[in-house]
Amino acid sequence: MELDLLKTANSLQTKRRQQQTSQVVNLGLSANVLLAVVKVAAGLLGHSKALLADGINSVSDTVYFILVKLLVKLSGEPADEEHPYGHHQFETIAAVVIGAFVITTGIAIFWDSINSFFDLLSGNERGKTIRFFTLIVSVATIVVKILLMINAFSVSRKTDNIAVSALARDHRNDIFASSAAALGISLSLFGLDWVDPLASALVAVIVVKTGIDILRESAAELMDTVPGKEMDSKIRTLLAEVEQVKSVECVHAHRFGPYYMVNITIGVEGDLTVFQCDAIADRIEQLLCSEIELLRKVYIHYHPSKLKQNSI
């Protein structure tokens, strides 16, 4: 008997997961559209480089949220002949898109901010008086992003979705960015004009750092990085409960989206029949899939135990 748990698109768990993910994306997209318009307008009218940089960051967020929305929708497509494990890897691709956009935006903001900073110091650019309402906009942005971050991290923990996790960290990144902008605006209101573009540059550094972290994690998943020691240990502990398994020679696990597939090599008594060994494999498959929530496929190779061979 072979358990068919790969058709995840029609399961209630997957549908619920897809709904939660879409909710995070749609909420983030709506918020970023509003914040982008308000912050860019306030930055221009209020003469704040830091707030304008933060607004450009929100514009970038809006663009990649649209792409992420499309990729998240594609990730919910059912398995087919060309994609027998489903389309869940689109979630990882979405995370790559997020990381790339974040890094690109950060570099652009940093370059413009440093130029403005040196122009102010050299006297080539005359600073304009920053308006107080820009500080209000920055503080309001922080509050909105905190709420979005809490929601996204909550859904990320429930769904184990790498794209939602990346969005949550980008919201956290925006909190740091808006905080830096608020600090720069506050000091500029007291006459320190050079602080505003410097705060903008700090915003850019935070943005780039977050983008690099997101890219590193998503690239590791696309490269099929084997899950950590915790998964290996849990599988070996469960296999120890099966009396007929005399040795566990290797455990290889990899992900497709939020789900896992495992290849296991075990040693059994050499005088068992193929029928008996197949029954052991069925028992192992049922045991692992029932105990490990996101495990969807188990491949088992068995042969005479080396322990038994060495004792002969």
C-alpha positions, 0 to 999 in steps of 0.5 A, a space after each residue: 500500500 502507498 499513501 497518496 498525500 501529495 494531492 494537497 490542493 484539495 485538502 481543507 488544510 491547504 485551502 485554509 492555508 491558502 486563504 490565510 496567506 492570501 489575507 496577509 498579502 491582500 492586507 499588506 498590498 492595500 496598506 502599502 498602496 495607502 502608505 506609499 501615496 501618503 508618505 511620498 506626498 508628505 515627503 515632497 510637501 514636507 521637505 523630508 528626504 527620510 520620509 520620501 525614501 520611506 515612501 519610495 520603499 512603500 512604492 517598491 513594496 506595492 509593486 512586489 506585493 502584486 507579484 507575490 499575490 500572483 505567485 501565491 495564487 499559482 502556488 495553490 494550483 493542484 499537482 499535475 504530470 509535470 509537477 507531481 508534488 504540486 506548485 508550492 515552490 512558487 512560495 519560495 520564488 515569491 520570497 526570492 522576488 521579495 528579497 530582490 526588490 528589497 535589495 534594489 530599493 535599498 541601494 537606490 535609497 542609499 545612493 540618493 541619501 548619501 548624495 544629499 547628505 554631502 551636498 548639505 555639508 558642502 553647501 551645494 544644497 540648501 535644506 528646506 524647513 521640514 514640516 511637523 506633519 511629516 513626523 505624524 505620518 512617520 509615527 502613524 506608519 510605524 503603528 500600521 506596520 506593527 499591526 501588519 507584522 504581528 498578523 503576518 508573523 502569526 500566519 507564518 507560524 501557522 502555515 510555515 509559508 516562507 513567503 509570508 515569513 518574508 513579508 513579515 520580516 519586510 514589515 519589521 524592516 519597515 518599522 525600523 525604516 520608519 523609526 529611523 525616518 521619524 528620528 531624522 525628522 525630529 532632529 531636523 525640526 530642531 535645525 539639524 538638517 543633515 540628520 534627515 538624509 543620514 537617517 534616510 541612508 540608515 533606512 537604506 542599510 536596514 532595507 538591504 540587510 533584510 533583503 539579503 537575509 530573505 534571499 539567503 533563506 529562499 535560495 537555500 530552499 530552492 537549492 533543496 537544502 536538507 532540513 535540520 538535525 531536529 527532523 532527522 532525530 525525530 524520524 530516527 526516534 519514531 523508527 526506533 518504535 518499529 521492532 522489525 527495524 534493526 538499523 537506520 542507515 540514512 535519512 534524507 528529507 527535503 521540502 516542496 513548499 511547506 511539505 516534506 518528502 523523506 527517503 529512508 534506508 533501513 536494515 531488516 532481518 535477512 530471512 524476511 519475505 518481500 511481503 513481510 518487508 513491504 508490510 514493515 515499510 507500510 507501517 513506517 510510512 503510516 507512522 511517520 505521516 501521522 506523527 509529522 504533520 507536514 510530511 507528505 511522502 515517504 520512500 523506504 529502501 530496505 535490505 538485510 541489516 548490516 548488524 545481522 551480517 556482521 554477526 554471522 
